[in-house]
Amino acid sequence: MAVSMRPASRKRWYNDLFFIKRRPIFRGLSIEWDRPADEDDYQKLIDREGFISHKYWHGGDLSKYPTITQDLKDLDQHLLPTFFEFSQKSKYFQNDFYLYQWIFALGAFFTTLFGTLAATVGIAGGNSAGRVLSYMTAIVGAVTAYYTTLSNRGEPQKRWGKTRRLAEELRMNYFKYLSHLPPYDQADRVQKLRETVIDIRVKEQENG
């Protein structure tokens, strides 16, 4: 069998730069989560998130464990849709935050650049070019200020953190339910699961 002698790809130094590592998705990211129409895709999603998928579980045939099988059905019905909904919202607000940071950084750079050029050209006596650069400085500064205001009003960083925290709280309850730990160690455990999810949904609507 032929063995590839191609050297392993090395991580480029620029991969950790802000504009590479924290680049936003410009083609649009939906705030809404839609369950994949294909069941196989849905099971892959469950597996990727670190949950237990009956199709991609490598620990044996789950049908031999009726209690676990029923627990997974309960979680799929009552908890996972909310987890994926909050996880999608978290990605959306994260992308918004990165986008506003990009705009702010680029706006600050070009405002400084055009302002410096306008001052330099003005000193050199190029009044017409200086005026154009001054207008460009004002326009870029106004656009940057506008998007900074939108960012502060929308609070994407705060909402990103909140929805991610609530998604991870749901993840914790997922495994507590599977492990039959309190409060999911009683006969009314399914009702407790529903109440927990409702409480977390209420938290998402609260300020703070």
C-alpha positions as CSV (number, residue, x, y, z in Angstrom):
1,M,0.0,0.0,0.0
2,A,1.4,3.4,-1.0
3,V,2.1,5.7,1.8
4,S,1.7,9.5,1.3
5,M,4.9,11.4,2.0
6,R,3.2,14.7,1.9
7,P,4.1,16.7,5.1
8,A,1.3,17.5,7.5
9,S,-0.1,20.9,6.9
10,R,1.2,23.4,9.4
11,K,-0.9,26.0,11.0
12,R,-0.3,29.4,9.5
13,W,0.7,32.3,11.7
14,Y,-2.2,34.4,10.5
15,N,-4.8,31.8,11.4
16,D,-4.9,33.3,15.0
17,L,-5.4,36.9,13.8
18,F,-8.6,38.6,14.8
19,F,-9.8,39.1,11.2
20,I,-9.3,35.4,10.4
21,K,-10.3,33.6,13.6
22,R,-13.2,35.9,14.4
23,R,-14.5,36.5,10.9
24,P,-18.3,36.7,10.6
25,I,-20.5,34.8,8.2
26,F,-21.6,37.4,5.6
27,R,-24.0,35.2,3.6
28,G,-26.4,35.3,6.5
29,L,-27.0,33.1,9.5
30,S,-30.6,32.4,10.6
31,I,-31.6,33.0,14.1
32,E,-34.2,30.2,13.8
33,W,-33.4,26.5,14.1
34,D,-35.2,24.1,11.8
35,R,-34.9,20.4,12.5
36,P,-33.3,18.6,9.5
37,A,-35.9,17.0,7.3
38,D,-33.6,14.0,6.9
39,E,-33.5,11.8,10.0
40,D,-30.0,10.7,9.3
41,D,-28.8,14.4,9.2
42,Y,-30.6,15.0,12.5
43,Q,-28.9,12.0,14.1
44,K,-25.6,13.2,12.9
45,L,-26.3,16.6,14.5
46,I,-27.1,14.9,17.8
47,D,-23.9,13.0,17.7
48,R,-21.8,16.1,16.8
49,E,-23.2,17.9,19.8
50,G,-22.0,15.1,22.1
51,F,-25.4,13.7,22.8
52,I,-26.4,10.0,22.3
53,S,-27.7,9.1,18.9
54,H,-29.3,5.7,18.6
55,K,-27.9,5.5,15.1
56,Y,-24.3,6.6,15.8
57,W,-23.9,5.2,19.2
58,H,-20.8,3.0,19.3
59,G,-21.3,1.4,22.7
60,G,-23.6,-1.4,21.5
61,D,-27.2,-1.9,20.5
62,L,-29.3,0.6,22.5
63,S,-32.5,-1.4,21.8
64,K,-31.2,-3.9,24.5
65,Y,-31.6,-1.1,27.1
66,P,-35.3,-0.1,27.1
67,T,-34.9,2.4,29.9
68,I,-32.2,4.3,28.0
69,T,-34.2,4.1,24.8
70,Q,-37.2,5.6,26.5
71,D,-35.1,8.3,28.2
72,L,-33.7,9.3,24.8
73,K,-37.2,9.5,23.4
74,D,-38.3,11.8,26.3
75,L,-35.2,14.0,25.8
76,D,-35.7,14.2,22.0
77,Q,-39.3,15.3,22.6
78,H,-39.0,17.7,25.5
79,L,-35.4,19.0,25.7
80,L,-33.4,18.7,22.5
81,P,-35.6,21.0,20.3
82,T,-35.0,23.8,22.9
83,F,-31.3,23.1,23.1
84,F,-30.8,23.3,19.4
85,E,-33.0,26.5,19.3
86,F,-30.8,28.2,21.9
87,S,-27.6,26.9,20.3
88,Q,-28.7,28.4,17.0
89,K,-29.5,31.7,18.6
90,S,-26.1,31.7,20.3
91,K,-24.4,31.2,17.0
92,Y,-26.5,34.0,15.5
93,F,-25.6,36.6,18.2
94,Q,-22.0,35.5,18.2
95,N,-21.9,36.2,14.4
96,D,-23.5,39.6,15.0
97,F,-20.9,40.4,17.6
98,Y,-18.0,39.5,15.3
99,L,-19.6,41.5,12.5
100,Y,-19.9,44.6,14.5
101,Q,-16.4,44.2,15.8
102,W,-15.2,44.0,12.2
103,I,-17.1,47.1,11.2
104,F,-15.8,49.0,14.2
105,A,-12.1,48.0,13.6
106,L,-12.2,48.7,9.9
107,G,-14.1,52.0,10.5
108,A,-11.6,53.2,13.0
109,F,-8.8,52.3,10.7
110,F,-10.2,54.0,7.7
111,T,-11.3,57.1,9.7
112,T,-7.8,57.5,11.0
113,L,-6.3,56.8,7.5
114,F,-8.5,59.3,5.7
115,G,-8.2,61.9,8.5
116,T,-4.4,61.7,8.4
117,L,-4.4,61.9,4.6
118,A,-6.8,64.9,4.7
119,A,-4.5,66.7,7.1
120,T,-1.4,65.8,5.1
121,V,-3.0,67.0,1.8
122,G,-4.3,70.1,3.4
123,I,-0.9,71.0,4.7
124,A,0.5,70.4,1.2
125,G,-2.0,72.8,-0.2
126,G,-4.2,70.3,-2.1
127,N,-7.5,71.9,-1.0
128,S,-9.8,69.9,-3.4
129,A,-8.3,66.5,-2.5
130,G,-8.2,67.5,1.1
131,R,-12.0,68.3,1.1
132,V,-12.7,64.9,-0.5
133,L,-10.7,63.1,2.1
134,S,-12.4,65.1,4.8
135,Y,-15.8,64.1,3.5
136,M,-14.7,60.4,3.3
137,T,-13.4,60.7,6.9
138,A,-16.8,62.1,8.0
139,I,-18.8,59.5,6.1
140,V,-16.8,56.5,7.4
141,G,-16.9,57.9,11.0
142,A,-20.6,58.3,10.8
143,V,-21.2,54.8,9.5
144,T,-18.9,53.4,12.2
145,A,-20.7,55.3,14.9
146,Y,-24.1,54.2,13.5
147,Y,-23.2,50.5,13.6
148,T,-21.6,50.9,17.0
149,T,-24.9,52.3,18.3
150,L,-26.7,49.4,16.8
151,S,-24.3,47.0,18.5
152,N,-24.8,48.6,21.9
153,R,-28.5,48.6,21.5
154,G,-28.8,45.0,20.3
155,E,-26.3,43.7,22.9
156,P,-25.2,40.8,20.7
157,Q,-22.3,39.8,23.1
158,K,-24.7,39.7,26.1
159,R,-27.3,37.7,24.2
160,W,-24.7,35.4,22.8
161,G,-23.4,34.6,26.3
162,K,-26.9,34.2,27.7
163,T,-28.3,31.8,25.1
164,R,-25.0,29.8,25.2
165,R,-25.2,29.5,29.0
166,L,-28.8,28.4,28.8
167,A,-28.0,25.8,26.1
168,E,-25.3,24.4,28.3
169,E,-27.7,24.3,31.2
170,L,-30.0,22.2,29.0
171,R,-27.0,20.0,28.1
172,M,-26.3,19.4,31.8
173,N,-30.0,18.4,32.4
174,Y,-29.8,16.0,29.4
175,F,-27.2,13.9,31.1
176,K,-28.7,14.3,34.6
177,Y,-31.9,12.8,33.1
178,L,-30.1,9.9,31.5
179,S,-28.3,9.3,34.8
180,H,-31.5,9.4,36.8
181,L,-30.0,12.0,39.1
182,P,-32.2,14.4,41.2
183,P,-34.6,15.8,40.3
184,Y,-35.0,13.1,37.7
185,D,-35.0,10.1,40.1
186,Q,-38.7,10.1,40.9
187,A,-41.8,8.7,39.2
188,D,-42.7,12.2,37.8
189,R,-39.3,12.6,36.2
190,V,-40.8,13.4,32.7
191,Q,-42.9,16.2,34.3
192,K,-39.8,17.5,36.0
193,L,-38.0,17.6,32.7
194,R,-40.8,19.6,31.1
195,E,-40.8,22.0,34.0
196,T,-37.0,22.5,33.8
197,V,-37.2,23.3,30.1
198,I,-40.1,25.7,30.6
199,D,-38.1,27.4,33.4
200,I,-35.1,27.8,31.2
201,R,-37.3,29.3,28.4
202,V,-38.6,31.8,30.9
203,K,-35.0,32.7,31.9
204,E,-34.3,33.5,28.2
205,Q,-37.1,36.1,28.2
206,E,-35.9,37.8,31.4
207,N,-33.5,40.7,31.3
208,G,-30.0,40.2,32.7
